[in-house]
């Protein structure tokens, strides 16, 4: 995926996540930060600790675009990648 397409996809993922979580876009940006790191999407909670149900909804929103939850880094950064091998 090219950098431009990745940026467009990231924007669509953010909108989808906000919609699924029933948050306005401003709320989403207040609570979560999305970034791209080596073909992975990292989601960093900012001003809110996600409840388990919100985390599951977030995972579903990224899976809609082919990004599967891979790991949590530094106890708070959620890492999602495409084409994660099933173990």
C-alpha positions as CSV (number, residue, x, y, z in Angstrom):
1,X,0.0,0.0,0.0
2,X,1.4,3.4,-0.9
3,X,1.9,6.1,1.6
4,X,-0.9,8.2,0.1
5,X,-3.3,5.2,0.2
6,X,-2.2,4.4,3.8
7,X,-3.1,7.9,4.8
8,X,-6.5,7.7,3.2
9,X,-7.1,4.3,4.8
10,X,-6.1,5.7,8.2
11,X,-8.6,8.5,7.9
12,X,-11.3,6.0,6.9
13,X,-10.3,3.8,9.9
14,X,-10.6,6.7,12.3
15,X,-14.0,7.6,11.0
16,X,-15.2,4.0,11.2
17,X,-13.8,3.6,14.7
18,X,-15.6,6.7,15.9
19,X,-18.9,5.6,14.3
20,X,-18.7,2.1,15.9
21,X,-17.8,3.6,19.3
22,X,-20.6,6.1,18.9
23,X,-18.2,8.9,19.5
24,X,-18.1,12.2,17.6
25,X,-14.9,12.7,15.6
26,X,-13.7,15.3,18.2
27,X,-14.2,12.8,21.0
28,X,-12.2,10.2,19.1
29,X,-9.3,12.6,18.5
30,X,-9.5,13.6,22.2
31,X,-9.4,10.0,23.5
32,X,-7.2,8.2,20.8
33,X,-4.3,9.0,18.6
34,X,-3.8,6.9,15.4
35,X,-0.4,6.7,13.7
36,X,1.4,4.6,11.1
37,X,4.6,2.8,12.0
38,X,6.2,0.4,9.5
39,X,3.0,-0.7,7.8
40,X,1.3,-1.1,11.2
41,X,-1.3,1.2,12.7
42,X,-0.7,2.2,16.3
43,X,-3.6,3.4,18.5
44,X,-2.6,5.3,21.6
45,X,-5.2,6.0,24.3
46,X,-4.7,9.6,25.4
47,X,-7.3,10.9,28.0
48,X,-9.3,7.8,28.5
49,X,-8.7,4.2,29.7
50,X,-10.6,2.0,27.3
51,X,-13.2,-0.3,28.7
52,X,-13.0,-3.9,27.5
53,X,-16.1,-3.4,25.3
54,X,-14.6,-0.3,23.7
55,X,-11.4,-2.2,23.0
56,X,-13.3,-5.0,21.3
57,X,-15.2,-2.5,19.2
58,X,-12.0,-0.8,18.2
59,X,-10.5,-4.1,17.2
60,X,-13.6,-4.8,15.0
61,X,-13.3,-1.3,13.4
62,X,-9.7,-2.0,12.4
63,X,-10.5,-5.5,11.3
64,X,-13.1,-4.0,8.9
65,X,-10.1,-2.6,7.0
66,X,-7.9,-5.8,7.3
67,X,-5.9,-4.7,10.3
68,X,-5.8,-7.3,13.0
69,X,-4.7,-6.7,16.6
70,X,-1.2,-8.0,17.1
71,X,0.1,-6.8,20.5
72,X,0.1,-4.1,23.1
73,X,3.4,-2.3,23.4
74,X,4.6,-0.3,26.5
75,X,1.3,-1.2,28.3
76,X,-0.8,1.2,26.3
77,X,0.1,1.3,22.5
78,X,-2.2,-1.0,20.6
79,X,-0.5,-2.3,17.4
80,X,-2.6,-3.5,14.4
81,X,-1.1,-5.1,11.3
82,X,-2.3,-6.5,8.0
83,X,-1.7,-10.2,7.1
84,X,-1.0,-11.3,10.7
85,X,-0.3,-15.0,10.7
86,X,-2.6,-17.1,12.8
87,X,-0.7,-18.9,15.5
